[in-house]
């Protein structure tokens, strides 16, 4: 059985081990807005985490438009497939 886009996004973000929340989604258009934060105690630089996430999304043929340190959140991402 094939994964949905949302399941693939969740798999990617769980692999990177971050806290995330979908804030705006359109499954029909395959567009997703996601807030991403580091786990408590995660000392990895934000830029490193962002690059890892971006790598996984681009490998999965998603567009990836990010804002770092956005309104108190570590990363604010818009992805589309």
For each residue, the residues with C-beta under 8 A, 3 or more apart:
1:
2:
3: 7 8 11
4: 7 8 27
5: 8 9 27 30 32 81
6: 9 10 22 25 27 32
7: 3 4 10 11
8: 3 4 5 11 12 60
9: 5 6 12 13 32 34 62 79
10: 6 7 13 14 20
11: 3 7 8 14 15
12: 8 9 15 16 53 56 57 60
13: 9 10 16 18 20 34 36 53
14: 10 11 17
15: 11 12 56
16: 12 13 49 52 53 56
17: 14 39 42
18: 13 36 37 38 39 42 49 53 74
19: 36 37 38 39
20: 10 13 34 35 36 37
21: 34 35
22: 6 25 32 33 34
23: 33 34 35
24: 32 33
25: 6 22 31 32 33
26: 29 30 31 32
27: 4 5 6 30
28:
29: 26 80
30: 5 26 27 80 81
31: 25 26 78 79 80
32: 5 6 9 22 24 25 26 78 79 80
33: 22 23 24 25 76 77 78
34: 9 13 20 21 22 23 76 77 78 79
35: 20 21 23 73 75 76 77
36: 13 18 19 20 49 53 73 74 75 76 77
37: 18 19 20 73 74 75
38: 18 19 42 44 46 49 74
39: 17 18 19 42
40:
41:
42: 17 18 38 39 49
43:
44: 38 48 49
45: 48 49
46: 38 49 50 68 69 74 75
47: 50 51 68
48: 44 45 51 52
49: 16 18 36 38 42 44 45 46 52 53 74 75
50: 46 47 53 54 66 68 75
51: 47 48 54 55
52: 16 48 49 55 56
53: 12 13 16 18 36 49 50 56 57 64 75 77
54: 50 51 57 58 64 66
55: 51 52 58 59
56: 12 15 16 52 53 59 60
57: 12 53 54 60 62 64 79
58: 54 55 61 62 64
59: 55 56
60: 8 12 56 57 81
61: 58 81
62: 9 57 58 79 80 81
63: 78 79 80 81
64: 53 54 57 58 77 78 79
65: 77 78 79
66: 50 54 75 76 77 78
67: 70 75 76 77
68: 46 47 50 74 75
69: 46 73 74
70: 67 73 75 76
71: 76
72:
73: 35 36 37 69 70 76
74: 18 36 37 38 46 49 68 69
75: 35 36 37 46 49 50 53 66 67 68 70
76: 33 34 35 36 66 67 70 71 73
77: 33 34 35 36 53 64 65 66 67
78: 31 32 33 34 63 64 65 66
79: 9 31 32 34 57 62 63 64 65
80: 29 30 31 32 62 63
81: 5 30 60 61 62 63
